[in-house]
Amino acid sequence: GASKLGDIGLSRIAKCAPRLEVLDISGAIDIHDVGLREVALHCVHLRYLDLSGCSSLTGPGLAAIGERCNQLKHVSLRGCSRAVNGWALAALSKGSGEAIEYLDMSHCQLLSDHDLMTVGKDCTSL
């Protein structure tokens, strides 16, 4: 699994696979925003992203994904409670919103009703 993957390894994957469409790094607790920003920078063709349980992520990495990876159809953020906050979620939904068909934000306690309304407005294919 991805549980032992860190930022350096993720950065190498991102740089070597710019056409990457599917990335499942669920359970990778050593992935931080710096690694996720490398994915956003190099892997703009992502369609499927599973970050479930990546508990070290905070908002900037997710925001970078939203700003650069606008073809995302499936996004799982289950248990990424530090990363899924209002402004990061807004960046994700504004950048990828029209493409997203599946979005799992379960166990993300920092969300407000306003945040969910923004997702509902921007993510028209959910």
C-alpha positions, -999 to 999 in steps of 0.1 A, spaced: 0 0 0 9 37 1 12 38 39 50 42 36 50 67 8 64 101 16 68 135 -1 100 126 -19 86 95 -34 54 112 -44 73 140 -60 93 115 -80 61 98 -92 46 131 -102 77 142 -121 80 109 -139 43 104 -148 29 137 -161 1 119 -179 -10 102 -147 -48 99 -145 -53 77 -114 -36 83 -81 -46 63 -50 -24 72 -20 -49 64 6 -34 58 40 -2 76 32 2 94 66 36 109 56 23 129 26 22 166 33 12 196 12 46 199 -4 41 164 -20 6 171 -31 16 204 -47 41 185 -68 13 163 -80 -8 194 -88 22 209 -107 31 179 -128 -1 157 -131 -27 180 -144 -45 151 -162 -57 135 -130 -92 121 -131 -92 99 -100 -76 110 -67 -79 90 -34 -64 108 -4 -84 89 22 -66 89 55 -38 112 45 -40 128 79 -8 150 75 -23 171 47 -36 206 54 -54 230 30 -27 243 6 -21 209 -11 -57 204 -18 -61 239 -30 -33 234 -55 -50 203 -68 -82 223 -73 -64 251 -91 -44 229 -115 -62 195 -119 -95 205 -135 -104 170 -150 -110 153 -117 -140 131 -117 -135 111 -85 -121 126 -53 -120 108 -19 -109 130 10 -123 106 37 -107 114 70 -86 143 58 -101 166 84 -72 190 85 -71 194 47 -108 198 40 -116 233 52 -136 260 36 -110 278 14 -93 246 2 -126 230 -6 -137 262 -24 -105 260 -46 -112 224 -54 -148 229 -63 -141 261 -83 -113 245 -103 -126 209 -108 -163 214 -99 -179 208 -132 -160 175 -137 -164 160 -102 -189 132 -102 -179 117 -68 -167 135 -37 -162 118 -4 -157 142 25 -168 118 53 -152 123 87 -141 159 78 -154 179 107 -143 214 97 -169 219 71 -198 244 75 -232 245 59 -218 274 37 -189 251 25 -213 224 15 -235 249 -3 -205 260 -23 -197 225 -33 -233 219 -43 -233 251 -64 -199 244 -81 -199 206 -84 -228 204 -108 -222 167 -118 -224 153 -83 
